[in-house]
Amino acid sequence: MISQTTEYALRAVVWLAANPEKPLTAQQIAEATRVPAGYLAKVLQGLSRAGLLNSQRGLGGGFTLAKAPSAMTMWEVVQAVDPLKRIKDCPLGFEAHAGALCLLHQQVDDAIATIEKQFSSCKISKLIDPNHAAAPLCAYQPKGSKTGSSRRSRR
Amino acid sequence: MISQTTEYALRAVVWLAANPEKPLTAQQIAEATRVPAGYLAKVLQGLSRAGLLNSQRGLGGGFTLAKAPSAMTMWEVVQAVDPLKRIKDCPLGFEAHAGALCLLHQQVDDAIATIEKQFSSCKISKLIDPNHAAAPLCAYQPKGSKTGSSRRSRR
């Protein structure tokens, strides 16, 4: 229902939200979110262009969220990389439907509207609630760490 | 949100539901629904394999719905050609999430569940309500007809 690109963008944003201590490189995010590095680089570019990420070049550089997780919604992320488009005009181009969608396309548009409403009301901060049974992408263990859990417990 | 394949399948099913008088050829359906004929042929095969269409060879043959529009739902059509899959296990393959999805994937699964509910409760018969302002694919005029409306007014 959401595209692969959107899925990857959401993973990256959630990971950055959960790890705000310092900028993360594309390679670090790719590894943590299990996304092919080349693919993720393009997704991160899209998120940056849309103003959702800041990128910083050079040593110690990388990506950070451009605003607080409590000020960013799932819907913004979806729309930044692979937007779900509401149906405003007849997809078949019928002039007779310009004023009123047929019932099929009304149903499909209603479904998109429902998703828009759900994702718009879901802040990224909600997705990193440390009290939830499964922490965001929690099984990731940075290379060289022994447990990967020390980072989690600090949140 | 729904794929191109699903959109085309829904158009074909709605058109067949609205025109039950006789079998329609793939070419006739393609023309009416404004779908490339080669693409539609594959979609119709998928719908037939899923048991939603009957196909009849030979002169006067073509496709018909395999059951009444009041006994077929939008969800069945979606699932027949390009299924929306509920998320049961962590898409990243994390064992720690086997018992509980992280909040991101829970949100995405909730959205799919909502669409499943909406489309499951929508019968195809609802999509061809003749009293709706825009009849299904209503601007279609069969070749050789002058108005294209005589067919509509018989419904």
Contacts between the chains, C-beta under 8 A, distances in Angstrom:
chain1	res1	chain2	res2	distance
A	1	B	1	5.7
A	1	B	2	7.9
A	1	B	84	5.2
A	1	B	108	7.5
A	1	B	111	6.5
A	1	B	112	5.3
A	1	B	115	6.5
A	2	B	1	7.9
A	2	B	108	6.2
A	2	B	111	7.8
A	7	B	91	7.0
A	7	B	108	7.7
A	10	B	104	5.8
A	10	B	108	7.8
A	11	B	92	7.6
A	11	B	104	7.1
A	14	B	102	7.9
A	14	B	104	5.2
A	33	B	92	7.3
A	34	B	92	4.8
A	34	B	93	7.3
A	74	B	107	6.4
A	84	B	1	5.2
A	90	B	134	7.7
A	91	B	7	7.0
A	92	B	11	7.6
A	92	B	33	7.2
A	92	B	34	4.8
A	92	B	137	6.4
A	92	B	139	7.8
A	93	B	34	7.3
A	94	B	137	7.1
A	94	B	138	7.0
A	94	B	139	3.7
A	94	B	140	7.8
A	95	B	139	6.5
A	96	B	134	6.6
A	96	B	138	5.6
A	96	B	139	4.3
A	97	B	134	4.7
A	97	B	138	7.3
A	97	B	139	6.9
A	99	B	133	7.4
A	99	B	134	7.8
A	100	B	132	7.7
A	100	B	133	4.1
A	100	B	134	4.4
A	101	B	134	6.2
A	102	B	14	7.9
A	102	B	127	7.6
A	102	B	132	7.3
A	102	B	134	4.5
A	102	B	135	6.9
A	102	B	136	5.2
A	102	B	137	6.6
A	102	B	138	7.0
A	103	B	126	6.6
A	103	B	127	4.5
A	103	B	128	7.4
A	103	B	129	6.2
A	103	B	132	5.4
A	103	B	134	7.6
A	103	B	136	6.8
A	104	B	10	5.8
A	104	B	11	7.1
A	104	B	14	5.2
A	104	B	127	4.9
A	104	B	136	6.4
A	107	B	74	6.4
A	107	B	118	7.5
A	107	B	119	7.5
A	107	B	122	5.7
A	107	B	127	6.8
A	108	B	1	7.5
A	108	B	2	6.2
A	108	B	7	7.6
A	108	B	10	7.7
A	110	B	118	7.0
A	111	B	1	6.5
A	111	B	2	7.8
A	111	B	114	8.0
A	111	B	115	5.2
A	111	B	118	5.6
A	111	B	119	7.1
A	112	B	1	5.3
A	114	B	111	8.0
A	114	B	114	5.7
A	114	B	115	7.4
A	114	B	118	6.9
A	115	B	1	6.5
A	115	B	111	5.2
A	115	B	114	7.4
A	115	B	115	7.4
A	118	B	107	7.5
A	118	B	110	7.0
A	118	B	111	5.6
A	118	B	114	6.9
A	119	B	107	7.5
A	119	B	111	7.1
A	122	B	107	5.7
A	126	B	103	6.6
A	127	B	102	7.6
A	127	B	103	4.5
A	127	B	104	4.9
A	127	B	107	6.9
A	128	B	103	7.4
A	129	B	103	6.2
A	132	B	100	7.7
A	132	B	102	7.3
A	132	B	103	5.4
A	133	B	99	7.4
A	133	B	100	4.0
A	134	B	90	7.8
A	134	B	96	6.6
A	134	B	97	4.7
A	134	B	99	7.8
A	134	B	100	4.4
A	134	B	101	6.2
A	134	B	102	4.5
A	134	B	103	7.6
A	135	B	102	6.9
A	136	B	102	5.2
A	136	B	103	6.8
A	136	B	104	6.5
A	137	B	92	6.4
A	137	B	94	7.1
A	137	B	102	6.6
A	138	B	94	7.0
A	138	B	96	5.6
A	138	B	97	7.2
A	138	B	102	7.0
A	139	B	92	7.7
A	139	B	94	3.7
A	139	B	95	6.4
A	139	B	96	4.2
A	139	B	97	6.9
A	140	B	94	7.7
